[in-house]
């Protein structure tokens, strides 16, 4: 049974997924909770950024998902979070049920694809592969690329930064967040080629894309937690 099939089979996933020590599960838990908290705190700014070229609800939509993820995590014993593939698969399901619109669909796909890479191994390399698979899923189903003024303008530079050779894990993580921030900021000068914004007048596309801004926000919050223990 391949990893994708295992992820889609709850019983097999629970049985076969790789487990990490409790202390590692705590780090992952803290990183996800920190990302959710940071996004929720950015709700108003994200809505404001979305008003010019969207429905003005990006922050609200993401916050709904983050609150649901937080509730799920806080309801589980830490020992139940020791299998990252199971954890991310569950997050994908929570997002699909509680985060509406395109954001919910794409983030659900991101975490589901990432989970498939963590079934048989959890290491620095497999985490980079998981991130890459998540980004690939968004590229495929979102039908967009870097330069289209979407969340990918932050995600793709972050992924490329993680793949740099001859750098420490701490350096890679720091570079990752900086690349995401630069990518998000660059969207202020882009013409939207995908998503709701692509149907709005170019003169209204003068601020940072809210989806890319959200990625830079949650990624930094998560990485800051990881850097504290690396």
N, C-alpha and C positions, 0 to 999 in steps of 0.2 A: 504494500500500500504506500503510495507516494505521500509526501508531506501535505500537499493540497487536499488530498482525500482524507487524511487523518484529521486535519483542521476542521473539515466539514462533518466529521463523525465524532460527536461529543464523547462517547464512551471510549473510543480508541485514543482520542487526544488525551484524555485524563489518565489513561493507562500508560501510554507510550511516550508522552512528552518528557523532555529532559528537565530535571529538577536542579535548582540552585540552593546554596546554603541560606539559612534564615537571614543572615546579615545582608546578603546580596538582595534578597527579596525586599528587605526593608529599604534599601537604597532605591530600587526600582519603584516601590510604592511611593516613597517620598518625592521622587522626581516627577512622577505622573501627577501626584496631588499638587505639587508646586506649579506645574504647568497649568493645571486646571484653575488654580487660585489666581494666577497671573492673568489668564485670559478673562476670567470673570471680572477682575478689577479693571480690565481694559474695555469693558462692554460699551461704555458711552463713547469712547474715542473711536472704536471700530464702527459703531453705528453712524457716527458723524462722518467718517471717511466714506461710508457706503451711501450716504445721502446724495452725493453728487452724481453717482453713476450706478446706483442700484436701488434696492428697496429700503435702505436705511436700517436693516435689521441683522447685519452680519454679527454684531456683538451679542445681540439677544439670542440668535440661533446658536452660536457657539457656547454661550453661557448655559443655555438649557442642557446641552450635551455635557458640559463640564460638571454641572451640579449633579447630574445623573451618575456620571462616572465616580464622582466623589462619594456619593451615597453608596454605590456598589462597593467601592474599596473599603469604606469605613464599616460596612456590614460584614466583612469577611475577616476571618482569623488570618494572621500573617502566614501561617503554615499553608493556607489555601492559595497563596500567591507565589508559591515557590516554583511553579512551572510557568515561565514567561509565555510560552506558546498558548497555554490555557488562559492566562491572564489577558493577553492581547486579543485573543479570540473573543473572550467575554466582553472586553471593552468595545470591540467592533459591534457586537450585538446590542450593547447598551446605546451606542451612538446611533445605530440604525433605528432604534425604537424611540429615541428621545431628541435627536438633533435633526431638524427638518431641512428641506431644501437640498440644493446641490452639495452644500458643505457636509451634511450628514451622510449622503451617499458616498462622497469621495473619501472622507475620513474613515467611514466604515470599511471601505475597500483597502485603504492604507493599512489599517491595523490587522485586517484579515490576511493580507499578503505578507505583512511583516511576521505574523504568527507562524506562517508556514516555514519560515527560515529558522525558527527557533525550536522546532520539534525535536531534533536529534542532537543539538549542541547549542550551548550559550557561551559565546566567547566574544572577544573584541571583533574578530573577523565576521562571525555570524551576525552580530548586531549591525555591522555596516551593511552586510548583505540584506538583512531584514529591512533596514532603512531604504536601501536601494530598491527592493521589491515593492515596498510601499509607494515610493515615488513612481516606479514604473507602472503600477496599477492606476495611479492618478493620471499619468500621461496617456495611457491607453484609453481609459474610460472617460476621461475629461476631454480627450481629443485636443490637447493643447501642449505647448512646449515653452521653453524659456523664451522670453521676448514677447509673449502674448498678453502680458499684464494680468497674471493670475498668481495663485499661491506657489506655482512651480518656479516663479522667478526668485523665490527665497529657498525653496526645497532643493532645486538642482544645484545651485552653488554650494549649499551646505553639504550635499552628498559628495560633490567633487572635492571639497576640502577634506572630508573624512578619508578619502582615498590617497592622499599625499604620502609618498614614501619617506622613510628615514626621519620620522617625527615621533615624539612620545605621544602617549594617549592624551595627556593633558594638553599638549600643543594642538593635537588634532581637534579635540573638543572645543578649545578656545577659537581656533580658526573656523570651525563649523558655524559657530554662532555669529562671528564677525562677517562671514560670507553671506549668511542669511540676512543679516541686517543691511549689508550693502545691496544685496539683491532686491530686498523689499523697497529700499529707498529709491532704487533706480526706476521703479515702476511709475514714479511721478512724471517721468519724461517719456513714457511709452503710450502708444495707441493700442487700446484693447482690441484683441483679435479673437477672444473667446469669452463666453459667459455673458451675463446680463449687461455688463459694461460695454460690450461691443456694439450694443444697439443704441447707445447714448451718444450725443454729439461730442466730437473730439474736444471742444472747448470746455467741456465739463470734466474731462479726464486729466486733471491737473494736480491731483494729490496722490499720495501713496495708495496702492491697491489694498483694500482691507483684508483680503485673503492672504496676501503676502505679508502684510503687517502682523497678522495673527500668527503666522508661522514663526516669524522672527521673535515674537513675544514669547510663545510657549516653549520654543526651542531653547532660548536663553535661560528661562526659568528652570527647565529640566536639566540643562547642562551645568548650571551653577550648582545644583544639588550633587551632580556627579563629580564635579571638580573638587568639592569639599572632601571627597573620600579617595580621590585618585592619588 
